[in-house]
Amino acid sequence: MTSFELRVADPADAPRIALWMQRPHIVRWWQQDWCVERWAQEIERQVAGEHSTPYVVAVDGEEFAYVEVYRVRHDRLAKYYVYGEDDRGVHVAIGDVSRVGRGLGKQLLRSLAEQVFLAEPACAQVVAEPDIDNVPSVRAFTAAGFVQHGELRLPEKTALLMVRTRAAQGGMTCTT
């Protein structure tokens, strides 16, 4: 069983996150290849607010991914589907290219959803909105127990609404 360590991101993480976000397999989907200063400001904004929390994820003692867990009710996604008051959403970017394409994404997504359910007892579902053309991401969400609930036409993309319910919980755990 893979054990992931999540820690809340800090502005000091901005250089690493900025580097990850410039990687071709991420920039295409996130479109946030910002400078270090802008990432530092973004992390500060998220940590100070109620909308989302940024995390750096490690496995085997090595940091390899950036994750955002957000409250759907505070997100633009709330305009696109009938959400539950306590729904949470996730954004995941695996920045370490040596860890891409090895099944780690599905393990992380499964573990992340389970950790959200443990931390938020009122949360009935965890959602994501990957670009419909991001086949590896859609596959990883599906393999992690997320189910497609239709297409969403967002301003910058056509997305698939992917939903993992508390009832689908089981398997791996995440350490924080």
N, C-alpha and C positions, 0 to 999 in steps of 0.2 A: 504494500500500500504506500502510495506517495503522500508525503506530508508537506504541505505548503505553509510557509510563514508569511503572514501579511503584517505590514506595519504602515501606519499612516505616513504618507509622503510628507516631506519637509522641503522648504525652498532650497535647501542644500542638495536635494536630489535633482534639481532642475537640469544640471549639465547632462546627467545620464538620461533623463527622460527626453530632453531635447534631442540627444543623439539617437535614441530609439525611434523617436517620431519622424526622423529623417530617413529611416530605412525604407527602401522601396515597397516592401511587403506591408508596411504600416501606413506610410504617407498617402498611398492611393486611397485607402479607406477612411482614414481619420482626417486627412487634409489639415493637420495641425503641426506642420513642420516649422514651428516657431523658434525664435531665438531663446537662449537660456533665460534672459531677463523676463521675457513674456511668460515662460513656463513657471518661473519663480512667483510671479504675480498671480498666475492662475492657481497655483497650489495654495498660496496664501488666501486667495478669495474662497476657494472651496473649503478649506479647513475652517475658515471663519463663518461660513454660512450654514444653511439648513438644507440646501439642495443636494449636494453630493459630497462624498468623502473620497479623496485620492489615496491609493495604496501602492506601495512597491511590494512585489511578491518575490520570495526566494524559495528555492528548492535545493536540497543538499548544500545549504549554506551559501548559495550563489544567487544574487538578485538577477532576475531574468524577465520580469514583466511589470507592466503598469496597469492598474485596474482602477476604475471609478465605480462606486456603488452609489446610486442616486434614488431619491424619492420621486416616484413618477408624478405624484400630485404637484410637485414643484417644477416639473420638466415640461418642455414643449411636447413631449410624447403624449401627455395627458389629453391633448387636443385630437389625437388620432385613434383612440380606442376607449372603450368603457372600462376604466381602471378601478381597482379596489383602492380604498383610501390608504391602505398600508402597503401597496405594491412597491417593490423595489426593482430597479433596473441595473444592468451591469454593462460596462464597456471594458473590453480586455484587449491589450496589445502585448504580444510576446516580442520583446525587443532583442533578446539574445538569439541571433539567427541560427546558432548551433542547436537550439532547442525547438525550432520550428519544424513541423512535419513529422513529429515523432509520437504523436498521440498525447502529448503533455497538455495541449489546449483543452481537450475534452475532460481530462482528469481535473484540471484547474477549474473549469466551468462547473463541473459536478460538485466539487468540493466548495467552491465559492457559494453556489446556491444553498448548499446544506449549511454553511456557516451563517448565511443571511437568515435562514429559517431558525437556527439556534439563537441568534442574537435578537431577532425581531419576532416574538411569539405571535403577534397579530398579522404578520405578513403571510398571505395565502399564496402569493405567486411572485416569482422573480421573472423579469422579462428582459428581452434584448431586441435590438432592431438592426441586425446586420444587413448590409447591402445585398440585394438579391443576387448580384453577380459575384459576391465573395463566397464562392463555393466551399473553400476550405473552412471558413468560419461557420457557414450554415451546417456543414457536416459535423463539425465539432460540437456545436450547440445541440444538434439532433442526437449525437452519440452520448451527450451528457444528460439526456432526458428532457430536453426542451422540445416542445411540439409547435409546429408552424400553425399560426392562427391568421393567416392571410397576409396580403401585401398592403403596405402603407406607402403612400406617395408623399414623401418629405421633400422640402425645397431642393435639396442637393442630391437626392437619391430615391430609388424605389427600394424599400426595405421589406424584409419579412419580419412580422411580429412573431417572436419566439417566446414561448411561455413554459416555465417549469413550475408546476404546482407543488404545494407542500405534500400532497398525496404521492407524488413521484419520488419523494425523498428516500434515500437509502444509500448504502455503500460507503464511500470514502468520507473522511473528515478532514477538516482544516485546522491547523493550530495557529493561534494568534498570540 
